[in-house]
Amino acid sequence: MTGGTGTVPVQEGRTAIPDEHVDVLIVGAGLSGIAAAWHLKARHKRKAYAILERRGAIGGTWDLFRYPGVRSDSDMHTLGYSFRPWPNEVSISDGASIAAYVADTAAAAGIDRHIRFRHKVVRAAWSSARALWNVDALRGPQGVPVRFTCRFLFMCSGYYDYDAGHLPHWPDMDRFAGTRVHPQHWPTDLAYGGKRVVVIGSGATAVTLVPALAETAAHVTMLQRSPTYIVARPARDPTAARLYRRLPKRLAHRLVRWKNLLLGMYFYNYARRHPERTKAGLIAMAHQQIGPDFDAATHLTPSYAPWDQRLCLVPDGDLFAAIRAGKASIVTDEIERFIPTGLALRSGRTLEADVIVTATGLKLGLMGSMEVAVDGQRVDFGQTMAYKGMMFSGVPNFALAMGYVNASWTLKAELSARYVCRLLAHMDAKGFAAATPRWRGAVVDGPTAFALTSGYIKRAAGLLPKQGDTAPWRVHQNYARDLVAMRLGAIDDGAVEFTPARAPAGIA
C-alpha cells in the first residue's frame, strides 16, 4: 500500500475489442452527469464522450424516487444549473419537475444522443501501459456484457445504492398483517387513502412523506427514534419572484443564485460558530410553527449540533400544518417489535397501522458499487485520500462528482466538471497521458470526505475516502472558497503526478 492507495490483487477482465472507445466516459445521467457532459462539450468540442446510465431514463435520483411528495431538499436556483436557469421562481420543487428539467437540458444541448441507457457498470480497470480505462458493463435486461474504453473516467452516479435502501431488522417484522414499503421502491398502486399510516424515520424523506400522505390518509404518524432539525421556508422565493418580473431572466437567475449562495454560507458558518444559539433559534421557530401546546422538548430537540447532519426543509411549513390540523402527529420512541396490527414500542405504547413506511435511510454505494482496479490491484477507496473532494490518491484519470452537505449538490458537481475540463486542457497542452493524485505517506485515520454524522455515513465510514488537514486534501464545504481554488488554482500543484504520453498503442 503506497501513495495513499488501498489495493488488493484482482484478476484482469477480458481483453476483447471494446464496443466503443471515447476520450471521456461519464457514468450516470442525472444532474451531475448532464452537467459534466455540458461543460465538456462547451470546452472540449473535439473530444468524444459517452454517458452510461443504468436506468432507462434521464434524471438519476429524480427519476428513481417516486414516493408521494418527493421534492428538492435545497432551493432550485442553486440546485439548478448555472448555464440553464431554473425556469420559474419556485424554490422547492417536486421531483417530476426536476427530472423533466434535467431531461430538457440534455435534449436542448444534444447530450441525450450520447447516453447509453440500461448499462450497469460493474468494473473499471486502469492500464498504465496503455493509459486507458477498460470499463465493463451489463447491457439491457439480459445483462449482455459490453466493454468501453476511455482515457478519462468521470463518475457521476451519486453515492448511494440504487438497488436497496437501508432497512434495520426489528423482531417479528413478518407478523405485520398490513402493507410495509420502503420509499426507494414505492409501489405505483399502493392505496393509503383513509388508512392509518406510520412513517418510521425523521429525515428528509419522512418529513416529505408525512404531509403528502396526510392529504388522504386517515392519520399519519411519524415515528422517530430521535428528532432532527426541521425548518420551514417558502416554497416560492419572494425575492426571485420580484427579480424575475423586473429583470432579464439570466440576470435575475444570477442574482437569486448568489443571494441564496451567500445566505446559505452565512447561515452555515454562523451555525458552526454558534451551535447552541443556532439550535435554540431553530427549535423556537419550529415550535412557533407547530403551536404552543406541542412538546417541542421531546419531539423537536435533536441531540446533535446544527449541520452535523443536514437540516430538513418543509416548504410553507406543510408538515407543521398537517400536525396542527390533526392529520399527522410525531411520536418519539423506539420499536420493540412488529405486531399484526402495527408496532409495539419500548415505552409500552402500541401504534396501530394499516401501512408502515420504512423511511429509514439510504445505503451508500460509492462509485455505483462497481469494482475499480489500477494495474491489476483493486482500489480500496476507504484507504485513499480525497484530492479536491473529487479525485483520489493513486487513481489516475478518475474523478467523482460530489455535492455539498450544506448546500445544493449541483454547485460542487459543476465545479468538479469545470475542473476536469481544466485538467484535460492542461494534459493536452503538456502532452500528458495520465494525472494521478499522490498522497505522500500513510493514509490519515481521520474524518472521511463526507462531513456528516448521519447514520448512512457512519454505517459506511470504512468504505469512504479520507481527508487531510490542508488543501488540496481537505474537503471544504464552502462554495466561494472552492470556486477560487478549482477555477483559478494551479493545476500542477505538486500533489498530482503527471505521466507523459508514450508512443501510440492499441486501445484493446
MARBA-551073 format. One line per field, with one value per residue (C-alpha): residue number from 1; chain; x, y, z. Coordinates in Angstrom, 1 decimal, decimal comma. Layout:
! MARBA-551073
i: c(NUM:...)
ch: c(A:...)
east: c(X:...)
north: c(Y:...)
up: c(Z:...)
! end
This chain:
! MARBA-551073
i: c(1:2:3:4:5:6:7:8:9:10:11:12:13:14:15:16:17:18:19:20:21:22:23:24:25:26:27:28:29:30:31:32:33:34:35:36:37:38:39:40:41:42:43:44:45:46:47:48:49:50:51:52:53:54:55:56:57:58:59:60:61:62:63:64:65:66:67:68:69:70:71:72:73:74:75:76:77:78:79:80:81:82:83:84:85:86:87:88:89:90:91:92:93:94:95:96:97:98:99:100:101:102:103:104:105:106:107:108:109:110:111:112:113:114:115:116:117:118:119:120:121:122:123:124:125:126:127:128:129:130:131:132:133:134:135:136:137:138:139:140:141:142:143:144:145:146:147:148:149:150:151:152:153:154:155:156:157:158:159:160:161:162:163:164:165:166:167:168:169:170:171:172:173:174:175:176:177:178:179:180:181:182:183:184:185:186:187:188:189:190:191:192:193:194:195:196:197:198:199:200:201:202:203:204:205:206:207:208:209:210:211:212:213:214:215:216:217:218:219:220:221:222:223:224:225:226:227:228:229:230:231:232:233:234:235:236:237:238:239:240:241:242:243:244:245:246:247:248:249:250:251:252:253:254:255:256:257:258:259:260:261:262:263:264:265:266:267:268:269:270:271:272:273:274:275:276:277:278:279:280:281:282:283:284:285:286:287:288:289:290:291:292:293:294:295:296:297:298:299:300:301:302:303:304:305:306:307:308:309:310:311:312:313:314:315:316:317:318:319:320:321:322:323:324:325:326:327:328:329:330:331:332:333:334:335:336:337:338:339:340:341:342:343:344:345:346:347:348:349:350:351:352:353:354:355:356:357:358:359:360:361:362:363:364:365:366:367:368:369:370:371:372:373:374:375:376:377:378:379:380:381:382:383:384:385:386:387:388:389:390:391:392:393:394:395:396:397:398:399:400:401:402:403:404:405:406:407:408:409:410:411:412:413:414:415:416:417:418:419:420:421:422:423:424:425:426:427:428:429:430:431:432:433:434:435:436:437:438:439:440:441:442:443:444:445:446:447:448:449:450:451:452:453:454:455:456:457:458:459:460:461:462:463:464:465:466:467:468:469:470:471:472:473:474:475:476:477:478:479:480:481:482:483:484:485:486:487:488:489:490:491:492:493:494:495:496:497:498:499:500:501:502:503:504:505:506:507:508)
ch: c(A:A:A:A:A:A:A:A:A:A:A:A:A:A:A:A:A:A:A:A:A:A:A:A:A:A:A:A:A:A:A:A:A:A:A:A:A:A:A:A:A:A:A:A:A:A:A:A:A:A:A:A:A:A:A:A:A:A:A:A:A:A:A:A:A:A:A:A:A:A:A:A:A:A:A:A:A:A:A:A:A:A:A:A:A:A:A:A:A:A:A:A:A:A:A:A:A:A:A:A:A:A:A:A:A:A:A:A:A:A:A:A:A:A:A:A:A:A:A:A:A:A:A:A:A:A:A:A:A:A:A:A:A:A:A:A:A:A:A:A:A:A:A:A:A:A:A:A:A:A:A:A:A:A:A:A:A:A:A:A:A:A:A:A:A:A:A:A:A:A:A:A:A:A:A:A:A:A:A:A:A:A:A:A:A:A:A:A:A:A:A:A:A:A:A:A:A:A:A:A:A:A:A:A:A:A:A:A:A:A:A:A:A:A:A:A:A:A:A:A:A:A:A:A:A:A:A:A:A:A:A:A:A:A:A:A:A:A:A:A:A:A:A:A:A:A:A:A:A:A:A:A:A:A:A:A:A:A:A:A:A:A:A:A:A:A:A:A:A:A:A:A:A:A:A:A:A:A:A:A:A:A:A:A:A:A:A:A:A:A:A:A:A:A:A:A:A:A:A:A:A:A:A:A:A:A:A:A:A:A:A:A:A:A:A:A:A:A:A:A:A:A:A:A:A:A:A:A:A:A:A:A:A:A:A:A:A:A:A:A:A:A:A:A:A:A:A:A:A:A:A:A:A:A:A:A:A:A:A:A:A:A:A:A:A:A:A:A:A:A:A:A:A:A:A:A:A:A:A:A:A:A:A:A:A:A:A:A:A:A:A:A:A:A:A:A:A:A:A:A:A:A:A:A:A:A:A:A:A:A:A:A:A:A:A:A:A:A:A:A:A:A:A:A:A:A:A:A:A:A:A:A:A:A:A:A:A:A:A:A:A:A:A:A:A:A:A:A:A:A:A:A:A:A:A:A:A:A:A:A:A:A:A:A:A:A:A:A:A:A:A:A:A:A:A:A:A:A:A:A:A:A:A:A:A:A:A:A:A:A:A:A:A:A:A:A:A:A:A:A:A:A:A:A:A:A:A:A)
east: c(0,0:1,7:0,9:-2,4:-4,0:-5,5:-5,2:-5,6:-4,8:-7,7:-8,0:-7,9:-11,1:-11,5:-9,3:-11,8:-12,1:-14,2:-17,7:-16,9:-13,9:-14,2:-12,0:-14,2:-16,7:-19,3:-21,2:-24,7:-27,3:-28,6:-27,9:-24,2:-23,8:-25,6:-23,6:-20,4:-21,3:-22,4:-19,2:-17,1:-19,0:-18,5:-14,8:-13,6:-15,7:-13,4:-13,3:-15,6:-17,7:-20,5:-22,7:-23,6:-26,9:-28,1:-31,8:-33,9:-34,4:-32,5:-32,8:-30,9:-32,3:-35,2:-36,2:-35,7:-37,7:-41,5:-42,9:-45,7:-44,5:-40,9:-39,2:-35,9:-34,2:-32,5:-33,5:-33,8:-31,9:-28,8:-29,8:-30,4:-27,6:-25,6:-25,8:-29,5:-31,6:-34,4:-37,5:-39,6:-39,5:-40,4:-37,7:-38,6:-39,8:-41,4:-39,3:-41,0:-40,4:-36,7:-36,4:-38,1:-35,7:-32,6:-34,0:-34,9:-31,4:-29,9:-32,1:-31,5:-27,7:-27,9:-26,4:-29,2:-27,7:-24,6:-26,4:-26,3:-29,3:-29,6:-25,9:-24,9:-21,2:-19,7:-15,9:-13,3:-9,7:-6,9:-3,9:-0,8:0,9:-1,9:-3,0:-6,5:-9,6:-11,3:-14,9:-17,2:-20,9:-24,0:-26,4:-30,2:-32,5:-30,4:-27,2:-25,2:-21,5:-20,1:-16,8:-16,0:-12,5:-11,7:-8,8:-10,7:-13,4:-15,8:-18,2:-21,5:-23,5:-24,2:-23,2:-25,9:-27,2:-29,9:-31,0:-32,0:-32,3:-31,2:-33,7:-33,0:-34,2:-36,8:-38,3:-41,4:-41,4:-43,2:-46,0:-47,4:-50,6:-50,7:-48,5:-44,9:-43,0:-39,6:-39,8:-37,0:-39,3:-42,7:-45,5:-47,5:-50,7:-50,3:-53,6:-53,3:-56,4:-58,5:-55,9:-53,7:-50,1:-46,9:-43,8:-40,6:-37,9:-37,2:-35,1:-35,8:-37,8:-40,0:-40,8:-41,7:-43,9:-46,0:-47,8:-48,3:-49,8:-51,9:-53,8:-55,9:-54,9:-57,0:-54,0:-50,2:-47,8:-44,1:-42,3:-38,8:-36,1:-34,6:-35,6:-34,0:-33,9:-37,0:-37,0:-40,0:-39,3:-41,5:-42,0:-41,7:-38,8:-40,4:-37,2:-36,9:-40,5:-39,7:-36,4:-37,8:-40,6:-38,3:-35,1:-33,9:-34,2:-30,4:-29,6:-32,4:-31,1:-27,6:-28,7:-31,1:-28,4:-25,8:-28,3:-29,1:-25,5:-24,3:-27,2:-26,6:-22,8:-23,5:-26,0:-23,8:-20,8:-22,8:-24,3:-20,9:-19,5:-22,6:-24,2:-26,1:-27,6:-28,5:-30,0:-32,2:-33,3:-34,2:-36,2:-38,0:-39,0:-40,3:-42,2:-43,8:-44,9:-46,4:-48,1:-47,5:-49,2:-46,7:-44,0:-41,0:-38,5:-39,3:-40,1:-38,2:-34,9:-32,1:-29,1:-26,6:-25,5:-26,9:-25,2:-23,7:-26,5:-28,4:-31,4:-34,8:-36,7:-40,5:-42,0:-44,6:-44,4:-46,6:-45,5:-46,4:-49,7:-50,6:-49,9:-51,8:-54,8:-54,7:-54,0:-50,5:-48,5:-45,0:-44,1:-40,5:-39,9:-38,2:-39,6:-39,8:-41,3:-43,8:-47,3:-50,1:-51,8:-48,8:-45,9:-45,2:-42,9:-40,3:-42,4:-45,2:-47,3:-48,8:-49,2:-52,0:-51,2:-52,6:-49,5:-45,9:-43,4:-39,8:-38,2:-35,1:-32,4:-30,0:-27,3:-24,1:-22,9:-19,8:-18,8:-22,1:-20,9:-18,6:-15,1:-12,2:-8,7:-5,4:-2,9:-4,5:-4,8:-8,3:-8,7:-10,0:-11,4:-11,5:-7,7:-7,4:-7,2:-9,6:-8,0:-10,1:-13,0:-13,3:-10,1:-8,4:-4,8:-3,2:-6,1:-5,2:-7,6:-10,5:-13,0:-16,1:-18,8:-19,9:-22,1:-22,0:-23,6:-24,6:-25,7:-27,1:-25,5:-25,1:-22,9:-19,9:-20,8:-20,4:-17,2:-15,8:-16,9:-15,2:-12,0:-11,9:-12,1:-9,2:-7,2:-7,8:-6,8:-3,6:-2,8:-3,4:-1,2:1,7:1,4:0,5:-1,3:-2,2:-2,8:-2,6:-3,0:-0,2:-0,6:2,9:2,7:0,3:-3,4:-4,8:-7,1:-9,3:-12,5:-14,0:-14,6:-18,3:-18,5:-21,7:-22,6:-25,7:-26,5:-25,8:-22,4:-21,5:-22,5:-20,2:-17,3:-14,8:-15,6:-15,2:-12,1:-10,4:-9,4:-6,4:-6,0:-4,8:-5,6:-5,8:-6,6:-9,2:-12,8:-14,2:-18,0:-17,6:-18,6:-16,8:-13,6:-13,9:-14,8:-11,5:-9,4:-10,9:-11,3:-8,2:-5,8:-2,8:-3,4:0,2:0,2:2,8:0,1:-0,6:1,8:1,7:2,8:4,0:2,2:4,0:4,1:0,6:-0,7:-3,8:-6,9:-7,9)
north: c(0,0:3,2:6,7:6,6:3,9:0,8:-2,1:-5,8:-8,1:-8,9:-11,0:-9,0:-8,9:-10,0:-8,3:-8,4:-5,5:-2,8:-2,0:1,7:4,0:7,6:10,2:10,7:8,3:9,6:7,3:8,5:10,7:12,6:16,2:15,7:13,6:16,1:19,0:17,1:16,5:20,1:21,6:19,0:19,9:23,6:23,4:20,4:20,2:17,7:15,1:12,1:11,2:8,9:8,6:5,2:5,2:2,0:3,2:3,7:7,5:10,7:12,2:9,9:10,4:12,3:9,5:6,9:8,3:8,2:8,4:10,9:14,5:13,8:17,2:19,0:19,5:22,7:25,7:25,2:28,4:26,7:23,1:24,0:24,6:27,8:27,6:26,9:28,9:27,2:28,3:29,9:31,4:28,1:27,4:24,0:21,9:18,4:15,6:15,1:18,8:18,4:15,2:17,0:20,0:17,7:15,8:19,0:20,3:17,2:17,4:21,1:20,5:17,3:15,4:12,8:11,4:10,4:8,4:4,6:3,6:0,4:0,0:-1,1:-0,5:-3,4:-2,9:-0,3:-1,3:1,1:0,1:2,3:0,7:1,9:5,0:3,6:2,6:-0,6:-0,3:-3,4:-3,0:-5,2:-4,0:-4,4:-6,7:-9,7:-8,3:-8,6:-8,0:-4,9:-3,1:0,6:2,1:5,7:8,0:9,6:8,2:10,6:9,1:11,0:8,2:9,6:7,9:5,5:2,1:2,3:-1,3:-1,1:1,4:0,9:-1,3:-2,2:-5,5:-5,5:-8,5:-10,1:-7,9:-10,7:-10,7:-7,3:-8,0:-4,7:-3,3:-2,4:-0,3:1,4:4,8:3,9:1,3:2,9:0,8:2,8:1,0:1,5:2,5:4,5:6,8:6,5:4,3:4,6:5,2:5,1:6,5:5,3:7,9:11,6:12,6:14,4:11,6:11,2:14,9:15,0:11,9:12,8:15,9:14,3:11,1:13,1:14,7:11,5:9,1:8,7:9,7:9,7:9,2:10,0:7,6:8,8:7,4:10,9:14,3:16,2:19,9:20,9:24,3:25,9:28,1:29,5:27,2:30,3:32,7:36,2:37,9:35,7:36,5:40,2:39,9:37,6:40,1:43,1:41,9:39,7:36,1:35,3:38,3:37,5:33,9:35,0:37,5:35,0:32,2:34,4:35,7:32,1:31,0:33,8:33,4:29,7:30,1:32,8:30,6:27,5:29,4:31,1:27,8:26,1:29,1:29,4:25,9:26,4:29,7:28,4:25,2:27,3:29,5:26,6:24,8:28,1:28,7:25,1:25,4:28,6:27,0:23,9:25,6:26,3:23,0:20,8:19,1:20,6:19,4:15,8:15,9:18,8:18,9:17,0:15,7:17,0:20,4:22,0:20,8:17,7:16,3:18,0:20,2:19,1:21,8:21,8:24,2:26,6:24,6:21,8:19,2:21,6:22,5:18,8:18,4:21,5:20,2:16,9:14,9:13,9:13,5:12,8:10,0:9,9:6,3:3,1:0,0:-3,1:-5,3:-5,5:-6,9:-7,9:-4,6:-2,3:-1,6:-2,2:0,4:0,4:2,7:0,1:2,1:0,5:2,2:0,8:0,9:-0,3:0,8:1,1:3,1:2,4:5,8:4,5:6,0:5,1:2,6:4,0:2,6:4,6:4,6:2,9:-0,1:-1,1:-2,6:-0,3:-1,6:0,1:-2,2:-5,3:-4,1:-3,5:0,0:0,2:3,8:3,7:3,7:6,6:10,4:12,7:15,3:18,5:16,4:14,8:12,7:10,0:9,2:6,6:6,5:8,0:9,9:9,4:11,8:11,6:14,3:15,0:17,7:19,7:18,6:22,2:23,4:22,3:19,2:20,8:23,6:21,3:19,0:21,8:23,0:19,4:19,3:22,5:21,4:18,2:20,3:22,4:19,3:17,8:21,0:21,1:17,5:18,1:21,2:19,5:16,1:14,2:10,8:10,5:12,6:10,8:12,5:11,3:11,4:11,2:9,0:6,8:7,3:9,6:7,8:10,7:12,2:10,9:13,2:13,3:15,8:14,5:12,3:10,9:7,2:6,3:8,0:6,2:2,8:3,2:5,0:2,3:2,5:6,2:8,2:10,2:13,8:15,7:18,9:21,2:21,9:20,2:17,2:18,9:18,9:22,4:22,9:26,4:27,2:30,6:29,0:26,1:28,4:30,2:27,1:25,0:27,6:29,7:27,5:25,9:22,5:21,4:22,0:19,4:16,9:15,5:13,3:13,8:11,0:11,8:10,2:7,2:6,0:5,3:1,9:-0,1:0,5:-3,1)
up: c(0,0:-1,2:-2,0:-0,1:-2,2:-0,7:-3,2:-3,4:-6,4:-8,7:-11,9:-15,1:-17,1:-20,8:-23,4:-26,3:-28,7:-27,0:-28,1:-28,0:-27,3:-26,1:-24,7:-21,6:-20,3:-17,9:-15,6:-14,7:-16,5:-13,5:-12,5:-12,3:-15,5:-17,7:-16,1:-16,8:-20,4:-20,9:-19,7:-21,7:-24,9:-24,2:-23,5:-25,5:-28,6:-30,3:-27,5:-27,9:-24,9:-23,8:-20,8:-19,3:-17,4:-15,7:-15,8:-18,9:-18,4:-17,6:-14,1:-11,7:-8,2:-9,5:-11,9:-9,2:-6,3:-7,0:-3,4:-2,7:-2,3:-3,4:-3,8:-3,6:-0,2:-1,3:-3,4:-7,1:-8,0:-6,8:-7,4:-11,0:-13,5:-13,7:-17,5:-17,8:-15,3:-13,4:-15,3:-12,5:-9,0:-7,3:-4,8:-3,5:-6,5:-6,9:-8,2:-11,5:-12,5:-11,6:-13,7:-16,6:-16,2:-16,4:-19,4:-21,2:-20,6:-22,1:-25,1:-25,7:-25,8:-27,8:-24,8:-24,9:-28,1:-26,2:-23,5:-23,5:-21,4:-19,4:-19,0:-15,5:-14,9:-12,9:-13,2:-14,3:-14,7:-15,5:-17,5:-17,0:-20,0:-22,3:-20,2:-20,6:-18,6:-19,5:-18,3:-18,3:-18,2:-18,4:-21,1:-21,0:-19,1:-20,2:-18,8:-22,0:-21,2:-23,1:-22,8:-23,2:-23,1:-22,3:-21,4:-18,5:-16,3:-14,7:-12,1:-11,8:-10,3:-6,8:-3,7:-2,7:-3,6:-6,2:-5,6:-2,0:0,8:4,4:6,4:10,0:11,3:14,0:15,7:14,2:11,1:9,1:11,6:10,4:8,6:6,7:4,0:4,5:1,9:1,6:-0,1:-2,5:-4,1:-3,8:-5,5:-8,0:-6,9:-3,1:-1,7:1,5:1,4:4,5:6,2:9,3:8,2:10,3:8,7:10,5:10,3:10,8:7,9:4,6:3,2:6,3:6,6:2,9:3,0:6,1:4,8:1,4:2,8:5,3:2,5:2,0:4,8:7,9:10,0:9,6:12,5:12,1:14,4:15,2:17,4:17,8:16,4:13,6:12,8:10,7:9,1:7,3:4,3:1,5:-1,5:-3,7:-3,2:-3,0:-3,9:-7,0:-8,0:-7,9:-9,8:-12,5:-13,1:-13,4:-14,9:-17,8:-16,9:-16,9:-14,8:-12,4:-12,2:-11,3:-8,7:-7,0:-7,2:-5,5:-2,9:-1,9:-2,0:0,3:2,7:2,9:3,5:6,2:8,0:7,9:9,2:11,9:12,9:13,2:15,2:17,5:17,6:20,9:19,8:16,4:17,9:20,2:17,4:15,1:17,8:18,7:15,1:14,7:18,0:16,8:13,6:15,3:18,2:21,9:23,1:21,2:23,2:21,4:24,1:23,2:19,5:18,1:20,0:18,4:20,4:17,9:16,7:13,6:10,4:12,0:9,8:7,0:8,0:6,8:4,8:4,8:2,1:3,5:6,8:5,3:8,0:10,8:9,1:8,9:12,6:13,6:11,6:13,5:10,3:11,4:14,6:15,8:18,3:19,7:20,8:19,7:18,2:20,4:17,8:15,0:15,8:13,4:13,8:13,9:16,2:19,9:21,3:24,0:26,1:26,2:23,7:20,6:17,3:15,1:11,4:8,1:6,2:7,6:5,6:6,5:5,7:7,4:5,1:2,3:1,8:0,4:-2,9:-3,7:-7,4:-8,2:-6,2:-9,1:-8,7:-9,5:-10,2:-11,1:-12,9:-11,6:-8,0:-6,6:-5,2:-1,6:-1,5:2,3:2,1:-0,2:0,4:-1,4:-3,6:-4,0:-2,9:-6,3:-7,2:-5,2:-4,3:-6,5:-9,0:-12,4:-14,8:-12,5:-10,8:-8,8:-8,9:-5,3:-3,9:-0,7:2,5:3,4:0,0:-3,3:-4,8:-8,3:-7,1:-6,3:-9,2:-11,7:-10,1:-10,4:-14,1:-14,9:-13,0:-15,1:-18,2:-17,0:-16,1:-19,6:-21,3:-19,2:-20,1:-23,8:-23,8:-22,0:-23,7:-20,6:-20,7:-17,0:-13,9:-10,6:-7,2:-4,9:-1,1:0,4:3,5:5,4:5,0:7,7:10,1:10,4:9,1:5,8:2,8:3,9:6,7:8,3:11,3:9,6:10,0:6,4:6,6:9,9:8,5:5,5:7,2:6,4:2,7:2,3:1,2:4,0:4,0:5,4:7,3:4,5:0,8:-1,6:0,6:2,8:1,7:2,2:2,5:1,1:-2,5:-2,7:-1,5:-3,9:-6,7:-6,4:-5,8:-8,6:-11,3:-10,6:-8,6:-10,3:-11,9:-11,4:-7,6:-6,6:-5,4:-8,8:-10,7:-14,5:-16,8:-20,3:-23,2:-24,7:-28,3:-29,7:-28,7:-29,3:-27,3:-26,6)
! end
